[in-house]
Amino acid sequence: RNADYFLVGKILGIEVLGIYRAAFDLAMQPLEMLLNLVNRVAYPIYARIAADTTALKDALLRSTRSLTLIAAPIVAFLFFAADDLLALITDARWAEAAPAVRLLVWGALLRGIAHLFPQVYVAAGRPSYAVIDSGASLLLLGSAFFCGLTFLPELGVLSPPMKSEIPSTPSLPTPA
């Protein structure tokens, strides 16, 4: 679950890890609360209709659609208001995390949808599928994250400009 923190810290350093962590928390927390609510409601429904494959498929599709319709406005808000939210919440201390927030909110939406599948597997009496799903996700996401950090390190956490790297604007001569 937190392999990304290890990889960012190890490959890009502790400063970038701090920026990534701020972005991750802002992007994921609102959607995680929503996902917890959806999972509490969806699992009993899945368990009750587990014997009917068609009904289970329809319930999963309804859950996915509902989660997406509820989460999309949150994602859009976080995407467009990342700069302002970070300035408001952290007194602009973590303003450099805004580009990463804009990317991570879309990952949060996909993560939320992906979390519905293990619920269905367990409800249908196939918990081994949930284990396989988790292992495949770890392998795929961990490998992709590692490759991105290793082969594209110049992007950092979407290469936020560091204060020392921001070019100063040349001053205009004052009229005599």
VENRA-V539620 format. One record per residue. N is the residue number from 1. NEAR is the number of other ideal C-beta (glycine too) atoms within 8 Angstrom. D_LAST is the distance of its C-alpha to the last C-alpha in Angstrom with 2 decimals. Layout:
# VENRA-V539620
n=<N	N>
near=<NEAR	NEAR>
d_last=<D_LAST	D_LAST>
This chain:
# VENRA-V539620
n=<1	2	3	4	5	6	7	8	9	10	11	12	13	14	15	16	17	18	19	20	21	22	23	24	25	26	27	28	29	30	31	32	33	34	35	36	37	38	39	40	41	42	43	44	45	46	47	48	49	50	51	52	53	54	55	56	57	58	59	60	61	62	63	64	65	66	67	68	69	70	71	72	73	74	75	76	77	78	79	80	81	82	83	84	85	86	87	88	89	90	91	92	93	94	95	96	97	98	99	100	101	102	103	104	105	106	107	108	109	110	111	112	113	114	115	116	117	118	119	120	121	122	123	124	125	126	127	128	129	130	131	132	133	134	135	136	137	138	139	140	141	142	143	144	145	146	147	148	149	150	151	152	153	154	155	156	157	158	159	160	161	162	163	164	165	166	167	168	169	170	171	172	173	174	175	176>
near=<2	5	10	9	10	8	12	13	11	6	10	12	7	6	6	12	12	9	14	15	9	12	16	11	8	14	14	11	8	8	16	10	8	13	12	8	8	14	11	7	8	12	11	7	9	15	8	6	10	10	3	7	5	6	8	14	8	8	12	12	8	8	11	10	8	9	14	10	7	10	13	9	7	11	13	8	8	14	11	6	8	14	8	7	11	16	10	6	6	10	4	7	5	11	10	10	16	12	13	15	16	10	9	12	13	9	9	14	13	8	11	15	10	8	10	15	10	11	12	11	13	11	11	9	6	8	8	7	9	12	8	8	11	9	8	8	9	9	8	8	9	10	8	8	11	10	8	9	12	8	6	7	9	5	8	9	15	9	8	12	7	7	5	4	6	7	4	4	4	4	4	4	4	4	3	2>
d_last=<63.40	60.63	60.76	57.25	55.90	57.69	56.43	52.77	52.87	54.77	52.85	49.27	49.20	49.22	45.59	46.14	49.50	47.83	45.60	48.68	50.80	48.35	48.22	51.99	52.77	50.58	51.98	55.61	56.45	56.53	58.61	60.90	61.81	62.63	64.61	66.65	67.64	68.60	70.60	72.53	73.56	74.10	76.30	79.22	79.19	79.22	82.04	84.12	83.97	83.96	87.34	86.14	83.81	82.76	81.94	80.05	77.98	77.27	76.29	73.88	72.29	72.01	70.47	67.96	67.06	66.79	64.70	62.33	62.04	61.35	58.99	56.93	54.92	54.26	53.13	50.86	49.35	48.73	47.34	44.73	44.00	43.89	40.23	40.60	43.94	42.81	39.82	42.21	45.04	43.28	39.95	38.24	39.84	41.66	39.20	39.71	43.30	42.53	43.08	46.40	47.44	47.04	49.47	51.84	52.57	54.27	56.20	57.22	58.63	60.64	61.73	63.02	65.05	66.38	67.63	70.06	72.13	73.50	74.66	76.68	78.14	79.34	80.67	82.57	84.23	82.26	80.19	80.29	78.09	75.47	75.59	75.26	72.36	70.57	71.25	70.07	66.88	66.22	66.86	64.82	61.82	61.79	61.97	59.26	56.96	57.69	57.12	53.81	52.54	53.98	53.05	49.76	48.28	44.73	45.08	45.79	46.08	44.36	41.64	39.43	35.97	35.83	32.76	32.14	32.43	29.84	26.90	23.56	20.98	18.10	14.84	12.14	8.83	6.34	3.77	0.00>
